[in-house]
Amino acid sequence: MEVSIVGAGLVGCLLACFLARRGHEVTLYERRPDPRLSGAERGRSINLAISERGIDALRRLGLAEEALSDAIPMPGRMMHAVDGTLTFQSYSSDQRHAINSISRGALNGKLLDAAEASDGVRVRFGHRLTGIGDGTLEFEGGIVEKGQQVVIGADGAYSAVRARLQQMPGTDFSQEYLDYGYKELTIPPKLGEFAFDPGALHIWPRGRSMMIALPNPDRSFTCTLFWPHDALAALDTPEKVRAHFGKEYPDAAEVMPHLASDYAGNPVGHLVTMRCDPWYRTLNGTLVGLIGDAAHAIVPFYGQGANCGFQDCVELDRCLDETGDDFARALELFQRRKADTDVIARLALDNFVEMRDKVGSRAFLAQKRVEHALERVLPGRYVSRYELVSFSTTPYAEVERRVARQRRWAGAAAAGLLIAGAVAWKRSR
Ligand SMILES: Cc1cc2nc3c(=O)[nH]c(=O)nc-3n(C[C@H](O)[C@H](O)[C@H](O)COP(=O)(O)OP(=O)(O)OC[C@H]3O[C@@H](n4cnc5c(N)ncnc54)[C@H](O)[C@@H]3O)c2cc1C
């Protein structure tokens, strides 16, 4: 088939590789100029955490090694208290497990290279989709591409493809913004070295708000503030910025020489959950589908948006296997993935409260120690939610079913132990 993919971001490029491997002719349309030549776009997160779901998708195409060549493993999180106390907490009871800090621009560049190197893939930069007509794709500047059989929107949270589907009766859509924005700042290398331990995702939990930092290969850290919009706007002079950071994030402020100018110059991003149903329609004979953030943008607090989009590609590839490359039936089947993406959308929202408020507390750390102890005592029988989400490819909805079963079972075991203890105590008297 001839397939058009709109959006040559992370998911669009990976999908192009999967479809090309099946022998389809793919054209990738991207609104930006080639980012390998023009550099990263402002306002996108500079780095991201890639974990097992994303790596599994890359591995299936033989791309994992190259894509992860500059990645920095982060086996745990490091909490920074206001008084400078540091607390490390492993993500897994298995010391080999880590999430990986990776540059978005570098990953996108490598996936573009892989897509362009695949037989049957053409990439068209500078093509911003503005409409879908009668078997046509319409782009800014009056460009029209005719004879469209299959169009897949991989054009991100503010998808133009999805906007067209939303105009059709029967398409449900919702968007839910948090009252929070995000802003990126930089901690440059300190005397040529990382200013903090690069083997961790750093978190400054401050109750209502937080800052995180991920390491980069050039020994800098990219920090992201997740603050209420009013708090972000309130720091409107360099003095206020420095005073606030000196009070709330003193250890970071010390190693941020460009703090005030970065703060004033860097944009504020929005945090949104988008839901759409269904993800496919037929438009005047053209099959139109959605994938990645275009189908289900989620907030970034579980580090799963791109991982989930990569796993979408594996699932769509599986649906094409199951239907003998009948795209109409495959896109219909692919809708089963929504049960999973609804779950991760909810978990990502819940995890915000955990990250900004709970991770610093003794109760939270004790609970994680108990979870890891249970994982070691009952290997394969008790597995924490974080472990299943980040270090397995278990479908997200199945993760939730399994966690619920484990909770029931652990509750029954605890009740059994209490009763046995009470009986033993009574007998001993
Ligand atoms: C602050 C932040 C931190 C994050 N951290 C993580 C993380 O740690 N781990 C993780 O897995 N995920 C993370 N994510 C989520 C991740 O960035 C997204 O889930 C991922 O980028 C989605 O990929 P995509 O290809 O679907 O969409 P995008 O990356 O948005 O790509 C869409 C592409 O489509 C192009 N496009 C848009 N409109 C048009 C148009 N009209 N015509 C043609 N082209 C168009 C865009 O230019 C872009 O290239 C984070 C997100 C944010 C905001």
The ligand as an SDF file (V2000), in Angstrom:
LIG
                    3D

 53 58  0  0  0  0  0  0  0  0999 V2000
    8.3430   17.9910   29.3500 C   0  0  0  0  0  0  0  0  0  0  0  0
    8.1370   16.6460   28.7120 C   0  0  0  0  0  0  0  0  0  0  0  0
    8.9070   15.5810   29.1160 C   0  0  0  0  0  0  0  0  0  0  0  0
    8.7240   14.3220   28.5370 C   0  0  0  0  0  0  0  0  0  0  0  0
    9.4650   13.2720   28.9860 N   0  0  0  0  0  0  0  0  0  0  0  0
    9.2580   12.0420   28.4820 C   0  0  0  0  0  0  0  0  0  0  0  0
   10.0220   10.9310   28.9380 C   0  0  0  0  0  0  0  0  0  0  0  0
   10.8740   11.0720   29.8250 O   0  0  0  0  0  0  0  0  0  0  0  0
    9.7970    9.7150   28.3880 N   0  0  0  0  0  0  0  0  0  0  0  0
    8.8570    9.5300   27.4230 C   0  0  0  0  0  0  0  0  0  0  0  0
    8.6970    8.3970   26.9630 O   0  0  0  0  0  0  0  0  0  0  0  0
    8.1170   10.5560   26.9650 N   0  0  0  0  0  0  0  0  0  0  0  0
    8.2950   11.8070   27.4600 C   0  0  0  0  0  0  0  0  0  0  0  0
    7.5550   12.8540   27.0050 N   0  0  0  0  0  0  0  0  0  0  0  0
    6.5040   12.6110   26.0030 C   0  0  0  0  0  0  0  0  0  0  0  0
    7.0840   12.5490   24.6020 C   0  0  0  0  0  0  0  0  0  0  0  0
    7.7870   13.7410   24.3210 O   0  0  0  0  0  0  0  0  0  0  0  0
    5.9630   12.3540   23.5870 C   0  0  0  0  0  0  0  0  0  0  0  0
    5.0980   11.3400   24.0020 O   0  0  0  0  0  0  0  0  0  0  0  0
    6.5330   11.9880   22.2200 C   0  0  0  0  0  0  0  0  0  0  0  0
    7.3370   13.0270   21.7430 O   0  0  0  0  0  0  0  0  0  0  0  0
    5.3990   11.7080   21.2390 C   0  0  0  0  0  0  0  0  0  0  0  0
    5.9390   11.4690   19.9860 O   0  0  0  0  0  0  0  0  0  0  0  0
    5.0640   11.7350   18.6800 P   0  0  0  0  0  0  0  0  0  0  0  0
    5.9650   11.4090   17.5390 O   0  0  0  0  0  0  0  0  0  0  0  0
    3.7580   11.0660   18.8040 O   0  0  0  0  0  0  0  0  0  0  0  0
    4.7540   13.2960   18.6990 O   0  0  0  0  0  0  0  0  0  0  0  0
    5.7940   14.5000   18.5740 P   0  0  0  0  0  0  0  0  0  0  0  0
    7.0660   14.1750   19.2100 O   0  0  0  0  0  0  0  0  0  0  0  0
    5.0560   15.7010   19.0550 O   0  0  0  0  0  0  0  0  0  0  0  0
    6.0550   14.6210   16.9990 O   0  0  0  0  0  0  0  0  0  0  0  0
    5.0590   15.1280   16.1410 C   0  0  0  0  0  0  0  0  0  0  0  0
    5.7420   15.5680   14.8390 C   0  0  0  0  0  0  0  0  0  0  0  0
    4.7190   16.0130   13.9460 O   0  0  0  0  0  0  0  0  0  0  0  0
    5.1070   17.2560   13.3770 C   0  0  0  0  0  0  0  0  0  0  0  0
    3.8640   17.9760   13.0620 N   0  0  0  0  0  0  0  0  0  0  0  0
    3.0020   18.5490   13.9180 C   0  0  0  0  0  0  0  0  0  0  0  0
    1.9760   19.1090   13.2520 N   0  0  0  0  0  0  0  0  0  0  0  0
    2.1930   18.8780   11.9400 C   0  0  0  0  0  0  0  0  0  0  0  0
    1.4800   19.2130   10.7480 C   0  0  0  0  0  0  0  0  0  0  0  0
    0.3340   19.9160   10.7900 N   0  0  0  0  0  0  0  0  0  0  0  0
    1.9930   18.8200    9.5580 N   0  0  0  0  0  0  0  0  0  0  0  0
    3.1540   18.0960    9.4980 C   0  0  0  0  0  0  0  0  0  0  0  0
    3.8840   17.7700   10.5930 N   0  0  0  0  0  0  0  0  0  0  0  0
    3.4000   18.1480   11.8060 C   0  0  0  0  0  0  0  0  0  0  0  0
    5.9320   17.9240   14.4660 C   0  0  0  0  0  0  0  0  0  0  0  0
    6.7850   18.9180   13.9570 O   0  0  0  0  0  0  0  0  0  0  0  0
    6.6900   16.7340   15.0360 C   0  0  0  0  0  0  0  0  0  0  0  0
    7.8800   16.4780   14.3320 O   0  0  0  0  0  0  0  0  0  0  0  0
    7.7330   14.1360   27.5450 C   0  0  0  0  0  0  0  0  0  0  0  0
    6.9560   15.2180   27.1190 C   0  0  0  0  0  0  0  0  0  0  0  0
    7.1550   16.4520   27.7030 C   0  0  0  0  0  0  0  0  0  0  0  0
    6.2910   17.6070   27.2490 C   0  0  0  0  0  0  0  0  0  0  0  0
  1  2  1  0
  2  3  1  0
  2 52  2  0
  3  4  2  0
  4  5  1  0
  4 50  1  0
  5  6  2  0
  6  7  1  0
  6 13  1  0
  7  8  2  0
  7  9  1  0
  9 10  1  0
 10 11  2  0
 10 12  1  0
 12 13  2  0
 13 14  1  0
 14 15  1  0
 14 50  1  0
 15 16  1  0
 16 17  1  0
 16 18  1  0
 18 19  1  0
 18 20  1  0
 20 21  1  0
 20 22  1  0
 22 23  1  0
 23 24  1  0
 24 25  2  0
 24 26  1  0
 24 27  1  0
 27 28  1  0
 28 29  2  0
 28 30  1  0
 28 31  1  0
 31 32  1  0
 32 33  1  0
 33 34  1  0
 33 48  1  0
 34 35  1  0
 35 36  1  0
 35 46  1  0
 36 37  1  0
 36 45  1  0
 37 38  2  0
 38 39  1  0
 39 40  1  0
 39 45  2  0
 40 41  1  0
 40 42  2  0
 42 43  1  0
 43 44  2  0
 44 45  1  0
 46 47  1  0
 46 48  1  0
 48 49  1  0
 50 51  2  0
 51 52  1  0
 52 53  1  0
M  END
$$$$
